[in-house]
Amino acid sequence: MNKTFAKLGAIALMGLTVIPALAQTDKKAEGPTCPACKMVLSAKKSDKTTVAVQLKKGGKVMYCCAHCKMDPKIVVKTKSKGDTKM
């Protein structure tokens, strides 16, 4: 009977350590995150993601929400009203 409880305890302990590690791995696979609000950046502009940002110079343009206070260096400058530099 003690062996049964020991096995159950070992299984429970493995579950508590492995499952959170897998959850963190899935989160990284979604894509880059905004340095200000930690939201996952979108590859396409939508109603929720309206601000064009570039995490590194010459890098891919991604979109984030307008509510966070981003560093002005990463926000892509606009040519005219409504147009974004791509």
Helices and strands as residue ranges (DSSP letters): H 2-29, E 51-54, E 61-64
